[in-house]
Amino acid sequence: MTVTADVADARTFEGVDLDVLATKIQTPFYAYSANAIRGRISGLRSAFHGLDLRICYAVKANSNIAILQLMAQQGVGADIVSLGEMQRSLKAGIPAACIVFSGVGKTGEEIGAALDAGVWRFNVESTDELALLQRIASARGVTARAAVRINPDVDAQTHAKISTGKAENKFGVSIDEARGWFAAAASMSHVRLDGLHAHIGSQILSLDPFREALRRVDDFRRQLEEAGHCIASVDIGGGLGVAYRRGVDRPIPIEDYAALVRETFADFGGTLVLEPGRYLVAEAGVLLTRAIRVKHGTDRSFLVVDAAMNDLLRPSLYDAWHEIVPLHDRSGTARYDVVGPVCETGDTFARDRALPTCEAGDLLLIGAAGAYGASMASTYNSRPLIAEVLLDDGRYAIIRRRQTFEEMIAGEQLAQAWHET
Ligand code: LLP
């Protein structure tokens, strides 16, 4: 089931009664449906059936090692942007040979460790990074496989903070610059540059920007092949949007996206790579929270819940809409600002939202919280990281227990040992 369902459906999630679960696990906590994630993977695979396709899940969307383990079990690889994400992926059983390494700020240390681990390919984002990759690979006597991340200068028509494919964004290089890389490729003794990569942004709900970006990438791919370069893979990134707001967000049907990719790359004989993050996990996850109290202000009522912006940052950071579904039957409705306990006005999950009347102690579900929820959480206001639970056919497994106070401050120490520099 997906999480924008109505209250009756929402009470049980993946066969687990959420009310009962919330008596066993302290709120707030995240719950994810294993079947919903598997369903997304198989849907993606069938839409692309017959193509030489690799799915490399964007680990940043939800990096819990049990979620990565699920990806590994389904034969899904990883798109990583840090050593931490590489270590998580390897620990969860994703083979290095199924990992692509993206990111504009890869350090020498990270590049070296990824080469040592044997990652499949580097999505290289600058001339400086390309030179560094050559130097580090050469020092190790290995050949790095690389794709150039193209910045196709296309407006993804999404929130400015998650738009990555405009020339003004820090990501990738222009097609002209990339052309120069291929022209010089023969002189790079330890880098095999034979791939293209583009990721234009996230939560994209229209095919148009994809059509434009993919066309530019494919035109360039043809020109390169005509010039005698071998292009073994084209990585078209992630970005597929999901339904956060019932009746408003209309995600691109996966078949339409697949049809566009098929049509665009009809004469491409290499491997296509997808890097979906949100599409695989967002709607498979919910955040369970309990009302602490209702506070009646002078001109509005505040429903104060025990989850906050440190647990789910998206509404504060992007003004993102998430469905909020109280799991009780009380009659009557009211309008609330749904807020957390953190001392910031931005700690608001919804403004002036019409909901069934709520009271202290009520359990509420915040929908489509499986992506960029737990992975963006912090301990701001000294609130420990919350639990995460995986649900599978009526059973549950705790995949992250709630952090203790001691764990939260581990690594901190009183200033006692002073050193001269
Ligand atoms: N590939 C690359 C290189 C990326 O940078 C990203 C996401 C993805 C793939 C996966 O994109 P997706 O399929 O999830 O759209 N925190 C924001 C989203 C940031 C996305 C960053 N990059 C949010 O909560 O909306």
Residues whose N, C-alpha, C, O or C-beta is under 5 A from the ligand:
A	BS01	LLP	A58 A61 S102 I162 H199 G201 S202 Q203 G237 G238 G239 L240 E275 P276 G277 R278 Y279 R314 Y372
